[in-house]
């Protein structure tokens, strides 16, 4: 499994589209007054940093527009064996 993560993901278009729909539904589900207040607090506390504008949920426009090549390029650049670390805890 770790070898596949590091070198073997296929990233088929159908899987990307399926996951894209899931992520868009999660954005809708997560959009609550509590979450909007949480994000506003970080904008107030850290106004001159990138953190408040880079929450892990991403931008809806980016999620909708990225094609397979975007994901393949990201994977090829960052998901490399020399950049990975395996931590076992037990």
C-alpha positions in Angstrom: 0.0 0.0 0.0 2.8 2.4 0.9 4.5 1.7 -2.4 1.3 2.5 -4.3 0.9 5.8 -2.4 4.5 6.7 -3.3 4.7 5.6 -6.9 1.6 3.9 -8.2 -1.6 5.9 -8.0 -3.5 5.8 -11.3 -5.9 8.7 -10.7 -8.6 7.7 -13.1 -10.9 10.5 -14.3 -14.0 8.7 -12.9 -12.5 8.4 -9.4 -11.6 12.1 -9.5 -15.1 13.2 -10.5 -16.6 10.9 -7.8 -14.4 12.4 -5.1 -15.0 15.9 -6.5 -18.8 15.5 -5.9 -18.2 14.2 -2.4 -16.0 17.2 -1.5 -18.6 19.6 -2.9 -21.2 18.0 -0.8 -19.0 18.2 2.3 -18.6 22.0 1.6 -22.3 22.4 1.7 -22.7 20.3 4.8 -19.9 22.1 6.7 -21.2 25.6 5.8 -22.7 26.5 9.2 -22.7 29.7 11.3 -20.3 28.1 13.6 -17.8 27.3 10.9 -18.1 30.8 9.4 -17.5 32.3 12.8 -14.4 30.0 13.3 -13.0 31.2 9.9 -13.7 34.8 10.8 -11.9 34.5 14.1 -8.8 33.3 12.4 -9.0 36.2 9.9 -9.2 38.6 12.9 -6.4 36.9 14.9 -4.0 36.4 12.0 -4.9 39.1 9.4 -1.5 39.3 7.6 -0.9 35.6 7.2 -1.9 33.0 4.7 -3.5 30.7 7.2 -7.0 32.3 7.3 -7.3 32.1 3.5 -6.0 28.5 3.2 -8.4 26.3 5.1 -8.1 22.6 4.0 -11.6 22.5 2.5 -10.4 24.5 -0.5 -12.2 26.9 -2.9 -15.3 25.7 -4.6 -14.2 27.2 -7.9 -10.9 25.3 -7.7 -12.6 22.0 -6.8 -14.9 22.4 -9.7 -12.3 23.4 -12.3 -9.3 21.2 -11.6 -8.9 18.5 -14.2 -7.0 15.2 -14.0 -3.7 16.9 -15.1 -3.7 19.2 -12.1 -4.0 16.2 -9.8 -1.3 14.2 -11.7 1.1 17.1 -11.6 0.5 17.6 -7.8 0.9 13.9 -7.1 4.1 13.7 -9.3 5.7 16.6 -7.5 4.8 15.9 -3.9 4.0 12.2 -3.5 7.5 10.9 -3.9 9.3 8.2 -1.9 12.0 10.6 -0.8 9.5 13.0 0.6 7.5 10.4 2.6 7.9 9.2 6.1 6.2 6.2 7.8 5.5 6.5 11.5 4.4 3.4 13.4 2.9 3.9 16.8 1.9 1.1 19.0 
